[in-house]
Amino acid sequence: MTYKETIKEAIARSGKSLTFISRKCFAEGVDISPSYLSKLQTGKLQPASDKVNAVLAKVLGLDFAELQVLAYKEKIPASVLERLKGTA
């Protein structure tokens, strides 16, 4: 599963609006707009930073480490990812 699919599924599973989720994130100290959330779940933006992912994981009931891995896999250039696989 990709980062955007994970975010989209978690949002759908929550049954909450993007505005509600945005407000919950703000209450946790991270200002995220509903528009930004929409762009994350559609893949129009690259995966979010660790700070944003940490609050999204908390608000959406996701495992932060798993969300980080998905985000990093998409952010790391393919050539670097291949080299990392070879050193494991």
N, C-alpha and C positions, 0 to 999 in steps of 0.2 A: 504494500500500500504506500502511496506517496504522501508527502506532507499535506498537500492541498486536500486530498481525499480524507485524510485523518481529521483535519480541521472541519471539513464539510460534514463528515459523518458525526463528529462529536457535537457540532452545533445542532444538527437535525435531531440527534438523540436527546439533547437537552430539552427540546421543545420550547426553547426561549428565543425571543427575537434578538437580532443583532444589537439593537438599542439596549435591551436588558443586559446582555452579555458585556457590552461596552461599559455600562454603568457599574457592573460588578467588578470589572477590571479596574475602573477608576477608584472604586472603594478600596481596592487592594494596593493602590498607589501607582498604577500605570494607566496613563491616559491613552486609550485606543478608541478610535472613532468606528461607528458602524460601517462606514465606507471602507476603512482599512480592513476590517474583518471580512467584508465581502470580497475584497481583492485577494486576501489570503486564501479564502476557500475556493476561489475560481482560478487561482494560479496566475493572476495578473500581476502579482508582486512576488518577489523571491521570498522564501521562508523568513520569518521574523527573527529578531535578535533573541539571545538567551533570556534577557530580561522579560521581553514580551511573551516568549514561550513558557517561561516559568509561571506567569500569571494566567495564561491561557490554560495551561495544564491544571492549575488549581481550580479555576472557575469551571472548566469543562470536564473535570474528572479524568484527565489523561495522565499517563506516566510521563513526567518531565524528561527523563533520560531517553525514552523512546522517541519523544517528539524532537529532542535535540539531535538524535542520530538521523532521523528523517530529514531534518533541516540541513545538517552538515553534509549529508550525501548529495543534496541538491546544490549546495553552495560551493563545495570543493570541485575544482576543475577535474575533468575525467582523467587526465594524465596523472594527476597527483593521487587520485583515488586508486588508480591501477597500481601505482608504486606502493601505496599503503597496503594493498591486498597482498602484494608480493613479500612484504616484510612480516606478515602475521604468522 
